[in-house]
Amino acid sequence: MILEVKDINTYYGTSHILFDVSLDVDEGEILALLGRNGAGKTTILRSIMGLTPPRNGTIKFQGKEIKGKPAYIIARQGLGFVPDDRAIFGTLTVRQNLEIVARKGNNKGLEWRLENVYELFPVLRKLESRKGGQLSGGEQQMLTVARTLMTNPQMLLLDEPLEGLSPLIVKTLAEKIMELKAKGLTILLSEQNIKVAGELSDRAYVIDKGVIRFQGSIEELRGTEEVRERYLAI
């Protein structure tokens, strides 16, 4: 197990958002975190990364407690976060966006460098001199994932990476996520696109109103119509 979250409660001010949330991620798997808008998916990822620290509970990454540590320390320990707002540097070129965050990782295998990232996302090589703010939504999403890879994480937290993208870009990004898994990267994927998330993931947790309502394999989720209708249907 690479990540273990146990009984966390997270607040925004006085608003209680997550209620005794627990989940675990095995090394090398893709775990889907599913739920409607406002269910608490982003808050879970922000809690893990230390951006919205839980008031209690434990969060262990590779067996070490990370709850209470600042986000930059958590990132240095090998957790990479791809936020839903992309947050690229709009005035910097694609290449500058990638190079500015480059850092050696602790991986024993693949070392992510500019050339590796360009091999994964060939379109970024063609656009390397274009400013981030001039890219399309899909191109910005690829850049956001690529930029996070340049920090050489051992695990990726992807916050709704497919939201608002065209079907063609969704298909492309889904293929890239599977390539990352094949290279040994562990991924926690927050998504509303249940169909694609189901095709990518090994297991799933379903959250609604800050409470985990289901956990199990993708096959078990597909066979549980009540859970899908009650917590995932739009």
Secondary structure as GFF3:
##gff-version 3
##sequence-region A 1 234
A	DSSP	beta_strand	3	12	.	.	.	ID=ss1
A	DSSP	beta_strand	15	25	.	.	.	ID=ss2
A	DSSP	beta_strand	30	34	.	.	.	ID=ss3
A	DSSP	alpha_helix	41	49	.	.	.	ID=ss4
A	DSSP	beta_strand	56	61	.	.	.	ID=ss5
A	DSSP	beta_strand	64	65	.	.	.	ID=ss6
A	DSSP	alpha_helix	71	76	.	.	.	ID=ss7
A	DSSP	beta_strand	79	82	.	.	.	ID=ss8
A	DSSP	alpha_helix	94	99	.	.	.	ID=ss9
A	DSSP	alpha_helix	114	120	.	.	.	ID=ss10
A	DSSP	alpha_helix	122	126	.	.	.	ID=ss11
A	DSSP	three_ten_helix	132	134	.	.	.	ID=ss12
A	DSSP	alpha_helix	137	149	.	.	.	ID=ss13
A	DSSP	beta_strand	155	159	.	.	.	ID=ss14
A	DSSP	alpha_helix	167	182	.	.	.	ID=ss15
A	DSSP	beta_strand	186	191	.	.	.	ID=ss16
A	DSSP	alpha_helix	194	200	.	.	.	ID=ss17
A	DSSP	beta_strand	203	208	.	.	.	ID=ss18
A	DSSP	beta_strand	211	217	.	.	.	ID=ss19
A	DSSP	alpha_helix	218	222	.	.	.	ID=ss20
A	DSSP	alpha_helix	225	227	.	.	.	ID=ss21
A	DSSP	pi_helix	228	232	.	.	.	ID=ss22
###
